[in-house]
Amino acid sequence: MAKIRVLIIDDSAVVRNVLSEALSKDPQIEVVGTAPDPYIARDKIVQLKPDVLTLDVEMPKMDGVTFLRKLMASKPMPVVMVSSLTQHGAETTMAAMEAGAVEIVAKPEIDVKRGLDEMTTEIIDKVKAASKVNMSVHQHAKPPGKPKVLASSMIKTTDKVIFIGASTGGTEAIKDVLMRLPVSTPGICIVQHMPEGFTNAFAKRLNDLCEMEIVEAKDGDSVIPGRVLIAPGHSHMLFRRSGARYSVEVKQGPLVMRHRPSVEVLFTSAAKYAGSNAVGVMLTGMGGDGSSGMLEMKKAGAYNIAQDEQSCVVFGMPKEAIKLGGVDKVAHLSDIPSLILKAL
């Protein structure tokens, strides 16, 4: 099997070296070159023909988002954004995801706080995920303006809860779904694989675009109609029920299915505490996180939907859930909002 050819673009020599060292630990990846700015990178892309780029958000001469927009207009290719954990860095990274980036990696810290092994695993996994991206799907033309919100009259009951899992390509897929749901939609819990520091910016961006209230979840938050809770990038999120009250537990813990937050953790708790009141949705993403949990949800009476291969950026997580038999309906991304409301 041919190795995944990676070009690293970052103005920091230290970061270039750390990323090169981390990626080179995997025998399936070859770092073919590095570049300190987009202008040098442009020439090296032509010369080296990489399969995947890692791209710093903030660089001299041209920022990463501007470079990304130019790249996607002329030569679309998978890009993993490498961003600092500052508020500005997180907000800029959200713009990069909308411009065409497919994954995010938090810029490595030079101390041991982050954990070298975990950091290395994350970078390798995300480069591998990016290499499998269907760019024709990721770069599909978005219709101008805000999508039409579906009618509230479709909702039959409000005692349901919607659970969504996603990874690579999920930020845009989640946005496409939530923008079409009315404010009266039952509570939604989401796990999107994303590093610590970026989920809050993601939630704020969605909150500006959608009818529902969308926030990064905190421990003990209530799950109520009209509200979307997104698991923070540093913790698992579990669904809980006390009498008639739904809430979430947000807590630290080891990686599950190589992730924290993990879709598996959320879906397993949904099976236990929501049962037949749950609607599960598995969106685009690499790997199998959440597939067993979705099967448990179905066994408990939930109605489950998976995004189809045609509309997925990476048909990994939905494929695994379908293979295990945990899915009731496979659908194109554009049809999922109406299917969610019908399932209610």
C-alpha positions as CSV (number, residue, x, y, z in Angstrom):
1,M,0.0,0.0,0.0
2,A,1.3,3.4,-0.9
3,K,2.2,5.7,2.0
4,I,0.2,8.8,2.7
5,R,2.3,11.7,1.6
6,V,2.1,14.7,3.9
7,L,3.3,18.3,3.6
8,I,3.6,20.3,6.8
9,I,3.0,24.1,6.6
10,D,3.8,26.1,9.8
11,D,6.0,29.1,10.4
12,S,7.4,27.6,13.6
13,A,10.4,25.4,13.1
14,V,9.7,23.7,16.4
15,V,6.2,22.8,15.5
16,R,7.3,21.6,12.1
17,N,9.8,19.3,13.8
18,V,7.3,18.0,16.4
19,L,4.7,17.3,13.7
20,S,7.3,15.6,11.5
21,E,8.5,13.4,14.3
22,A,5.0,12.4,15.4
23,L,3.7,11.6,11.9
24,S,6.9,9.7,11.0
25,K,6.2,7.2,13.8
26,D,3.5,5.6,11.6
27,P,4.8,3.3,8.8
28,Q,1.8,4.3,6.6
29,I,2.7,8.0,6.6
30,E,5.6,9.7,4.8
31,V,6.4,13.4,5.5
32,V,7.6,14.5,2.1
33,G,8.4,18.1,3.1
34,T,7.8,21.2,5.2
35,A,7.1,24.8,4.4
36,P,7.3,27.9,6.6
37,D,4.7,29.9,4.7
38,P,2.0,29.5,2.1
39,Y,4.1,30.9,-0.8
40,I,6.8,28.2,-0.3
41,A,4.1,25.7,0.3
42,R,2.4,26.5,-3.0
43,D,5.6,25.6,-4.9
44,K,6.1,22.4,-2.8
45,I,2.6,21.2,-3.5
46,V,3.3,21.3,-7.2
47,Q,6.7,19.7,-6.7
48,L,6.0,17.0,-4.1
49,K,2.4,16.2,-4.9
50,P,1.3,15.5,-1.2
51,D,-1.9,13.6,-0.4
52,V,-2.6,15.6,2.8
53,L,-1.5,19.0,4.1
54,T,-1.2,20.1,7.7
55,L,-1.7,23.9,7.8
56,D,-1.1,26.4,10.5
57,V,-4.0,28.9,11.0
58,E,-1.8,32.0,11.8
59,M,1.2,32.5,9.5
60,P,3.2,35.5,8.1
61,K,2.6,36.8,4.6
62,M,-0.8,35.0,4.2
63,D,-3.0,33.5,6.9
64,G,-4.1,29.9,6.7
65,V,-7.7,30.6,6.0
66,T,-6.9,32.8,3.0
67,F,-4.5,30.2,1.7
68,L,-7.0,27.5,2.2
69,R,-9.7,29.3,0.2
70,K,-7.2,29.9,-2.7
71,L,-6.2,26.2,-2.5
72,M,-9.7,24.9,-2.6
73,A,-10.6,27.1,-5.6
74,S,-7.6,25.8,-7.6
75,K,-6.5,22.4,-6.3
76,P,-8.9,20.9,-3.7
77,M,-7.1,18.5,-1.4
78,P,-7.5,17.2,2.2
79,V,-6.2,19.7,4.8
80,V,-5.8,19.2,8.6
81,M,-5.7,22.6,10.4
82,V,-3.2,23.0,13.2
83,S,-4.4,25.8,15.5
84,S,-3.5,27.3,18.9
85,L,-6.0,27.0,21.7
86,T,-6.6,30.8,21.9
87,Q,-10.1,32.1,21.4
88,H,-9.1,33.8,18.2
89,G,-7.4,30.7,17.0
90,A,-10.5,28.6,17.6
91,E,-12.8,31.1,15.9
92,T,-10.4,31.3,12.9
93,T,-10.3,27.5,12.8
94,M,-14.1,27.4,12.5
95,A,-13.8,29.7,9.4
96,A,-11.2,27.2,8.1
97,M,-13.6,24.3,8.4
98,E,-16.2,26.2,6.5
99,A,-13.6,27.0,3.8
100,G,-12.8,23.3,3.3
101,A,-10.5,21.9,6.0
102,V,-11.5,18.4,7.1
103,E,-9.9,18.0,10.5
104,I,-8.5,20.0,13.4
105,V,-5.4,19.3,15.6
106,A,-4.5,21.5,18.6
107,K,-1.1,22.9,18.2
108,P,1.3,20.7,20.2
109,E,2.6,22.1,23.4
110,I,6.3,21.7,24.1
111,D,5.8,20.3,27.6
112,V,4.4,17.0,28.8
113,K,1.0,18.3,29.9
114,R,-0.8,17.3,26.8
115,G,0.8,13.8,26.7
116,L,3.1,13.0,23.8
117,D,1.5,9.5,23.1
118,E,-2.0,10.9,23.0
119,M,-1.0,13.8,20.8
120,T,0.9,11.6,18.4
121,T,-2.1,9.2,18.1
122,E,-4.5,12.2,17.4
123,I,-2.3,13.6,14.7
124,I,-1.8,10.2,13.0
125,D,-5.5,9.4,13.1
126,K,-6.5,12.7,11.7
127,V,-4.1,12.6,8.8
128,K,-5.2,9.1,8.0
129,A,-8.9,10.2,8.1
130,A,-8.1,13.2,5.9
131,S,-6.4,10.9,3.3
132,K,-9.7,9.0,2.9
133,V,-11.9,12.1,2.4
134,N,-14.2,12.3,-0.5
135,M,-13.3,15.8,-1.7
136,S,-16.1,16.0,-4.2
137,V,-18.6,15.7,-1.3
138,H,-16.7,18.0,1.0
139,Q,-16.5,20.7,-1.7
140,H,-20.1,20.4,-2.9
141,A,-21.6,23.8,-3.6
142,K,-23.6,25.2,-0.7
143,P,-26.9,26.8,-1.7
144,P,-26.9,30.6,-1.0
145,G,-28.6,31.9,2.1
146,K,-30.0,30.1,5.0
147,P,-31.7,26.7,4.4
148,K,-35.5,26.7,5.0
149,V,-36.4,25.6,8.5
150,L,-38.7,22.6,8.5
151,A,-42.2,23.0,9.9
152,S,-42.8,22.5,13.6
153,S,-46.1,20.8,12.8
154,M,-44.1,17.7,11.9
155,I,-43.2,17.1,15.5
156,K,-45.6,14.8,17.3
157,T,-44.2,14.7,20.8
158,T,-41.6,16.4,22.9
159,D,-40.6,13.6,25.2
160,K,-38.0,12.4,22.7
161,V,-34.2,13.1,22.7
162,I,-32.0,13.2,19.6
163,F,-28.4,11.9,19.8
164,I,-25.9,12.7,17.1
165,G,-22.4,11.4,16.5
166,A,-19.9,12.6,13.9
167,S,-16.2,12.9,13.2
168,T,-14.3,13.9,10.0
169,G,-16.5,16.2,7.9
170,G,-19.0,16.4,10.8
171,T,-18.8,20.1,11.5
172,E,-20.5,21.0,8.2
173,A,-22.8,18.0,8.3
174,I,-24.1,19.0,11.8
175,K,-24.5,22.6,10.7
176,D,-26.6,21.4,7.6
177,V,-28.9,19.3,9.9
178,L,-29.3,21.8,12.7
179,M,-30.0,24.8,10.4
180,R,-33.2,23.0,9.2
181,L,-34.6,22.1,12.5
182,P,-37.3,24.3,14.2
183,V,-36.8,25.9,17.7
184,S,-39.5,23.5,19.0
185,T,-37.3,20.4,18.3
186,P,-36.7,18.1,21.3
187,G,-33.4,18.3,23.1
188,I,-30.3,17.2,21.1
189,C,-27.0,15.8,22.4
190,I,-24.0,15.8,20.1
191,V,-20.5,14.3,20.1
192,Q,-18.3,15.7,17.4
193,H,-14.7,14.6,17.5
194,M,-12.8,17.9,18.1
195,P,-9.9,19.0,20.3
196,E,-10.3,20.9,23.6
197,G,-10.8,24.6,23.1
198,F,-12.6,24.3,19.7
199,T,-16.0,23.0,20.7
200,N,-17.1,26.2,22.4
201,A,-16.3,28.2,19.3
202,F,-18.1,25.6,17.2
203,A,-21.2,25.9,19.4
204,K,-21.2,29.7,19.3
205,R,-20.9,29.6,15.5
206,L,-23.9,27.2,15.2
207,N,-25.9,29.2,17.8
208,D,-25.6,32.3,15.5
209,L,-26.9,30.3,12.5
210,C,-29.6,28.1,13.9
211,E,-33.1,28.5,15.4
212,M,-32.3,26.3,18.4
213,E,-30.1,27.4,21.4
214,I,-26.7,25.7,20.9
215,V,-24.1,25.5,23.7
216,E,-21.0,23.6,24.8
217,A,-22.3,21.2,27.5
218,K,-21.5,21.6,31.2
219,D,-22.0,19.0,33.8
220,G,-25.6,18.9,34.9
221,D,-27.0,20.8,32.0
222,S,-30.7,20.0,31.3
223,V,-31.7,18.4,28.0
224,I,-34.8,20.4,27.0
225,P,-36.7,21.2,23.8
226,G,-35.1,23.9,21.8
227,R,-31.6,23.3,23.1
228,V,-28.5,21.5,21.6
229,L,-25.7,20.4,23.9
230,I,-22.3,19.7,22.3
231,A,-19.8,17.6,24.2
232,P,-16.7,19.7,25.2
233,G,-13.5,18.6,23.5
234,H,-11.8,17.5,26.7
235,S,-14.5,15.3,28.2
236,H,-17.0,12.5,27.7
237,M,-20.7,13.4,27.8
238,L,-23.2,10.9,29.2
239,F,-27.0,11.2,29.1
240,R,-28.9,10.9,32.4
241,R,-32.5,10.7,33.5
242,S,-34.0,11.5,36.9
243,G,-37.7,11.1,37.0
244,A,-39.0,13.3,34.1
245,R,-35.8,15.3,34.0
246,Y,-33.2,14.7,31.3
247,S,-29.6,16.0,31.9
248,V,-26.0,15.3,30.9
249,E,-23.0,14.3,32.9
250,V,-19.7,15.7,31.6
251,K,-16.6,14.0,33.0
252,Q,-13.0,13.2,32.3
253,G,-11.9,9.6,31.6
254,P,-9.6,7.5,29.4
255,L,-10.0,7.5,25.6
256,V,-12.8,5.3,24.4
257,M,-12.6,4.0,20.8
258,R,-9.5,6.3,20.6
259,H,-11.6,9.4,21.4
260,R,-12.6,11.8,24.1
261,P,-15.4,12.8,23.8
262,S,-16.6,9.4,22.4
263,V,-19.8,8.8,20.6
264,E,-19.8,5.3,22.1
265,V,-20.1,6.7,25.6
266,L,-23.0,9.0,24.7
267,F,-24.9,6.4,22.7
268,T,-24.5,3.7,25.4
269,S,-25.9,6.0,28.0
270,A,-28.7,6.9,25.6
271,A,-29.6,3.3,25.3
272,K,-29.8,2.9,29.1
273,Y,-31.6,6.1,30.0
274,A,-33.6,7.2,26.9
275,G,-34.6,3.8,25.5
276,S,-37.4,4.1,23.0
277,N,-37.5,7.9,23.5
278,A,-34.2,8.2,21.6
279,V,-33.6,9.0,18.0
280,G,-30.0,8.3,17.0
281,V,-28.1,9.8,14.1
282,M,-24.7,8.7,12.8
283,L,-23.0,11.2,10.5
284,T,-19.8,11.2,8.5
285,G,-16.6,10.1,10.2
286,M,-13.7,7.7,10.1
287,G,-13.6,4.6,12.3
288,G,-16.2,2.8,14.3
289,D,-16.8,5.1,17.3
290,G,-20.4,4.7,18.4
291,S,-21.4,1.7,16.3
292,S,-21.9,-0.7,19.2
293,G,-23.6,2.0,21.2
294,M,-26.0,2.6,18.3
295,L,-26.8,-1.1,18.2
296,E,-27.6,-0.9,22.0
297,M,-29.9,2.0,21.3
298,K,-31.8,0.1,18.7
299,K,-32.1,-2.9,21.0
300,A,-33.6,-0.5,23.6
301,G,-36.2,0.7,21.1
302,A,-34.6,3.8,19.6
303,Y,-35.0,4.8,15.9
304,N,-31.6,5.2,14.3
305,I,-30.6,7.0,11.1
306,A,-27.2,6.8,9.3
307,Q,-25.8,9.1,6.6
308,D,-25.3,7.4,3.3
309,E,-22.0,6.9,1.5
310,Q,-22.9,9.3,-1.3
311,S,-23.1,12.3,1.0
312,C,-20.5,11.4,3.5
313,V,-17.0,13.0,3.6
314,V,-15.8,9.7,5.1
315,F,-18.1,6.7,5.1
316,G,-16.6,5.1,8.2
317,M,-18.7,5.5,11.3
318,P,-22.1,5.2,9.5
319,K,-20.8,2.1,7.6
320,E,-19.7,0.4,10.8
321,A,-23.1,1.1,12.5
322,I,-24.9,-0.3,9.4
323,K,-22.7,-3.4,9.4
324,L,-23.5,-4.1,13.0
325,G,-27.3,-3.8,12.3
326,G,-27.9,-0.8,14.5
327,V,-29.5,1.4,11.8
328,D,-33.1,1.6,10.8
329,K,-32.7,4.1,7.9
330,V,-29.8,5.1,5.6
331,A,-30.3,8.5,4.1
332,H,-28.6,11.4,2.2
333,L,-27.6,14.2,4.5
334,S,-30.2,16.5,2.9
335,D,-33.0,14.1,4.0
336,I,-31.9,13.6,7.6
337,P,-33.6,16.7,9.2
338,S,-37.0,15.7,7.9
339,L,-36.4,12.0,8.9
340,I,-35.5,13.1,12.4
341,L,-38.8,15.1,12.7
342,K,-40.8,12.2,11.3
343,A,-39.2,9.8,13.8
344,L,-40.5,12.1,16.6
